[in-house]
Amino acid sequence: MSDRLRSLWLALWTVVLLVPEMAFGQPLTVQDGIPLPSIATSLPQNGDPAGLRKWLGDHGVVYNLIYTNDTLSNISGGLKRGTINQGKLETIVMVDFGKLAGWDGLQLYANSFQIHNTGRIRRDYVGGVNTIAAIEAVPTSRLSELWLEQKFLNGAVGFRFGQLAADSEFFFADASALFLNSDWATITALNLPSGGAAYPQATPGVRLKVSPNSYASFLVAVLNGDPSGPGPGDDELRNKYGLNFRVTDPAFVIGEAQFRRNQGNDDTGLASTYKIGAWGHLGAFNDKRFANDGSLLADPNGSGVAASRRGNSGVYAAFDQQIYRPPGAGPTKGITVFGRVSGSPSDRNLISFYTDGGIVFAGMIPHRPEDAFGATLLYARYSDSVRSFDRDNVLLNGALGPLRDYEMNLELTYQAQIIPGWTVQPTAQWIWHPSGSLANAPPPRTANVFGVRSIWKY
């Protein structure tokens, strides 16, 4: 890394350690400069004896540290048995320039990650494609998002530019955040170059959001189409510190319409959020079955070089629907079902169909109002072109191995609040057909993962 980039990295960390938070661009409940919930509220004098954090908050500067730790064991199936420990320290920052300097509607946001692990449970132990624990990533310290947003018309219009992550606002069901496997959907993570602009990576771009009323929002973003850039090896290593700032790759465009009802704490109806979206990528993508000379890719007498297809695309929908709202409760309490579904062209994509969904019970246990538990199921189907390539490979080359079909994951979890800002969360997960049935995995073609997550927010 050049001296200039190293100096920028150090400067960004300095900002990150001094400034504030805004999760996914949404306002937080802040008390005395502390985003709630926080373990600081259980400390003497809110952990702020000099009053510095309160003073910063009064001047539009709020900071937050979130540490997430997972201890997970693959007890059967997959590639191998074993236990890993992984952690992510996230620093999220935000400056409200209206309070700080009188520039109403202008905000600065930045977040960074310090990631460590003793192995990656999905990649090294299970060998699957669906997320098992969403903080899994290459160990490093990296910049994620860094952007400015100017809002107009009393917040009805917001224009954001800088380094952005698409998964912070698009293609997400809110209730799924309870689960360890809640993540950027497998269909985009595997089909887009370098996984797209999603954890742990971000990339330069712009985003426009229009909210004509409290019930609807319309978002569109144009981002650089490859956070890491082409090359061999792990894409996260090609952009290890989040400082590539690439702007010349073919663009990735994503748009989403969001519709909400009964989201106020005083509303009595069932809360709901429905989203419809689509994305497109302007780059070139390799055909999964045919070569550039018209032969089959698996044909030993063909060129063996994949045909190039211009562009890629996908459509999706997501929803959160409360089905039981306790008297006097807010929109996130009670019983909520959620889901996502998406499709992409078969000829140029590894995954052509993806869906997930589940149910969350929140605040349902007397005297444990902040606890939550639930179940979620993920399903990723390999494209017909991939299955046809596998079949061609068997017929033309006598290859051994399965025809890749699907991977499916089930997670059961319970999140218990120890004190405000500290939760402990046991999890149990079952994975069927890791990577569409691994040829080198011992029977049965499943894996079973158990473990616990702890989260501390300061």
N, C-alpha and C positions, 0 to 999 in steps of 0.2 A: 504494500500500500504506500502511495506517495506521501511525502511530508505534508502536502496540502490537504489530502484526504484525511490523514491522521489528525491534523490540527482541527479540521471540521468535525471529525468524530468526537474529539475531546470537548470541543465547544458545545456540541449537541448534548453530550452527557451533562455538562455544566448546567445547560438550560433545563434538562430533564430533572435534575436534582433540586432545582429551585422553583419549578412552576407546577401547573394544575391539571385537573382531570375533567374529562367529559366522556363518558363511555359511549362509544359508537355515535358520537356527535349529539347525543340526547342529554338534556339538562339533568343534573343530579340534585338530590336533596342535600344541601350543604348547610351545616350548622357550625358557626364559629370557625369557618374555613375548613371544616372537616367533611368530606363526602361520606354520607351514611349508607350502609352501616360501616363502622370502623372500630377496631380494637382500641383506638385512641380514647373512645368514650368510656372505656373501663379502666383507664389509667388515671393516676392522680393529676388533677388540673388538665385533663384531656391530653396528657402527654405533651403539653405546650406551656410549661411554666413561665416562659418569657413572653408569651402571647404573640410570638412571631407568626405562627400559622394563621391565627385569627386576623392579624394585621394584614397579611398578604391577601387573605380571602376578602376582607373589606375593600381592598384595592383591585379586585378582579383576578387575583392570582391564587389558584387552588392546585395542590399537588396530591398525588395518591400513589401508594406503593401496594402492589398485590403480589403475593407469593403463593404459587400453586405447586403442590408436591404430590406425586403419585408413586405408590409402591404396588407393583402389579406382577402377578405370577401366571405364566402359561403352564397349567398343570397337566394338560394332555393334548395330543394332536399337534397340528401345525408342523413347523420345521424342527423345533427342539423345545424341551422343557427348561424352565428357569425363571428367575426373578430379576426385575429391573427396578431401579429407583430413578425418577426423573423430576426435575424442577424447573420452574420458570418464574423469574422475578420480572414483573412488568412495572414500568414507571410510566404513568399516563399524565400528561400535562395539558393545561389549557389556560389561556389568558383572555379575559374579557376586556378588550380595549375601550369599551364604553366606560367601565369603571376606572380603568387605569389611566386613560388619556382623553376621555371624552369623545372617542370615535365610536359612535353607537353602531351596533350590528357587526363589528369586526371581531373575529375570534382567531386565536392561534391554538393549534392542537399539535401535540407530539407524543409519541409513545415509543418505548424501546424495550427490548427483551434481553435478559441474561439467562441463557438456557444451559442446563447441564443434565447429563444422564449417564447411566452405566450400561446402556443398551436401549434399543428401540423395540418395544413389544410387538408392534405390528410388522415391522420390516424384518427384524432379526429372529423373532421367536415364532410368530404365527405365520408370516409370509403371505399376508392377505393384502387387499387393496382398500377396503373400507376402514374408516377411522376407528380406532379402539380407544385412544386417549389423545385428545386434540392438541395437547401441548407437545407431542412428539416432534422433534426437530433436531437438526445438527447442533451439537453443543457450540455455543459462541455467544458473543455480545453483539447485538445488531439493532440498527435503527429500523423501525417499522414505518408508521405514518408520520408525516410532517407537513401540515397544510395550514393555509389561511382561508377563512370563509367570511364573505361579506353578505349580510342579510339585508333585504329591502322590504318595503311595504309591510312594516310591522312584523317581519319574520316570515311572511308568506312566500318569499322567494329567497333562495340561498344559492350563492355561487361559490364553489370551493375549488381551489387549485393547489397543487403541490404533489407530494408523494402520498398515494392513496392505496388503500386495500379494499377491493370490491366486496369481500365477504363481511365487512363491517356494516354495510347497509343493504346489500342485495342478496336475494335468494336465501332467506333465513326465516325460520319459524321461531318466534320468541320463546315459547314454552320449552323448546328443545334445549335451551341453555343449561338446564339442570344436568344433562347427561355428559359423561366423559367423552362419548363419541360424537357430540354435537360439533359440526365442522362444516366447512366448504364442501359441497356435495361431491361425491366420488366422480360423478359424470363430468364435472368441470375440472376437478383436480387432475384427472388422468388424461383428459382430451385436450387441454390447453397447454401451450408451451410453458415449461417450468412450473406447471400447476396453476398458472394464472396469478393474478394479484390477490393472494390470499395467504393467511398465516402459514409460515412466518414471514412471507415476503410482501412487499408493496412496490409500487412503481409510479413514476410521474403520470399525472393526468388531470382532468378537470371533471367536475360534477355539478349539475344543475338540479335543484329540487324546487318544485312549485307545490304549495299547499293552499289551494283556494279556500279551504275551510278546515275545520277540525276533524272531518270525516274522511278526507281523501288527500293523497300526496302522489306526485308524479316525479320520478327520478330518471335521469339519464347521465351516464358517465362515458367518457372517452379516455382510455388509458393506453400507455405503451403496452404492446401485446406480448412481451416476454420479459419478466422481471430479471432473469439471470442472463439471457442471451444464449445463443447456441454454443455447443461444445460438448466434450466428453464428460462422463462422471456425473456426480450428484449435482442437480441444479442449485441446491442450497449452498454448496461449496463454491459454485461459480459466482455467487453473490453473498459471500459469507457474512459480511458486515452490514448489508443493506444499503451500500453506498454506490451501487453501480449507476443509478440515476439514468437509465437508458431512455432515449427519446426517439430513436430512429427505426425501431422495429415496426412491422405492420400493426395497425391499431386493433385494440379490443374495445368493442362498444357494447354496453348493456343498458337496458331500460326496464323500468318496473312501475306499475300502477298499484297503489296501496289503498285499501278501503277499510275503515275502522268504525266500530259502533260501541257505545257504552264503555268507554275507556276511563271515565272519571271516577274518582273514589266515591262520589255521591250518587252515581248512577245505580239503578237497581236492576236493569236488564242484563242479560247475559252478554259479556264482552266478546267481541270477535274482531279478527284482522284477516283480511283476504288479500293476496298479492298475485299478480299476473306479470310475467316478465319474459324477455327474450334477449339473447346476446348474439353477437356476430364477431368473427375474427377475420381480418383481411389478408392473412398470410397464406402460405402454401402448406398443404398437409399431405402426407403419404397415404396412398390407398392401402388398405389392409389385406387385399387379396390379389390384386393384379399388378403386373410389372409394366414398366414404361414401353415395352415392345408388344404389349397386348397379351403376353403369356401369363400363366399363373406364377405368383411369387414362389410357390413351392416347387415349381418345375425345374429340375436340375439343368435342363437344356435352355431355359430362358435366361434373360438378362440378370435376374435376381435384384434388380433395382426397382423400387416401388414407383408406380405412376404417381404423378403429382396432381393434386386436386386443389383448385383455387378456393380459398375461403373455408369457413366452418361456421356452424350456427347451432343454436339450441333454443328451446322454449321450456318454460317452467311455470309452476304455480305453487303457492305455499299458503297455509292457513293456520290460524289459532282460533279455536272455538271453545269458549267456556260453556260447559253443560250443566254446571251447578254452581251457584253463587251464594255463599252463606249470607244471611241477613247482615247488612252493614259492612260487608267485605268489599275490598277493591277488586280490580279486574284481573289480578294475578293470583287470587286465592280461590279456593274451592277445587273444582275438577275441570280440567281443560284437556281437550284433545287437539292434536296438531299433526301436520303432515306436509310433505313436499313431493312433487312428481315432476319429472323432466325427461325430455327426449332429444336426441341428436342423430344426424345422418349416420347410417351404418357403414358406408363405404370407407370413411376416413377416420373413424373413431373406434377406440378400444371398447368403450361402454356406450351403448345406444339407448338404454332405458335405465332410469334410476327412480326409486321412490323410498321414502322413509316416513315414519309416523309413530305416534305413541300417545300416552296418557299420563298426566301429571296430577297428583293430589297434593295440594299446598294448603297449609294451615288447617288441616282437618283433624289434628289430634289436640284434645283439650290440654291447655297449659303448655303446648308446644307450637305456638302460632307461626313460627318461622321455619319449621321443619317441612320437608317435601319429599315425596317418593313417587316412583313411577316406572314405566316400562317403555322401551322404544325398539323398533325393528327397522333395520336398513336392508335394502335389496338393490344390488347393482347387477344388471344383465349385460354380458358380453355381446357385442354386435354380431349379426348374422355373418358379416364378412370375416370376422375373426374366427368364428366357428367353421366357416367354409375353408379358411386357410388351414386350420388344424386338420380338417378332413382331407384336404388335398395333400397335406404333408404325410398323412398316414398312407394314402393310396399311392402316391408317387415315390415316396422315399422309405416306406416301411417304418416310419417313425413310431415310437411307442409313446404313450401318454394320452391323457383324456382330451376330449373336445371341451374346451372351456365353455361353461354355461352361465353360471351366476355365482355371486357370493352373497350370503345373507348373515346378518349379525343381530342378535337379541341382547339388550342390556336391561338389567334390573338394578335399581339404585335407590338409596335412602340418604338424604342429606340432613344432618342434624346440626343445629346451631349450638355451639358451646357457649359463646358469648357473642354479642353483636360484632360482626366482622370476622368471626372465626367459625368455620364449619368443618365437619368431618363427614366423609361420604364413602361408605362401603359400596362396592360394585361387583356384580357378577355378569359375565358376558359369555355368550356361546357364538361361535363362528362356524358356519357351514360352507363348505367348498372354498376354502381360502384360495384366492387368485383363480377362481373358477375350477378348482380341483387341482392341487399341486401334484405333478407327476412324481416328485421325489418325497412327498409327505407320506409317513406311515399311516396305515389304516387305524382308526376311521378317518375319513376326510373332513374332520372337524377339529376345532380347538376350543379349549375352555380356559377363560382368563378370570381370575379373581384378584381383588385388591382393595385399596383404600386411597381416597384423595383427601387432602387437607388444603384449605384455602385460608390465608390470612390477609385481611385488608387493613391498611393503616392510613 
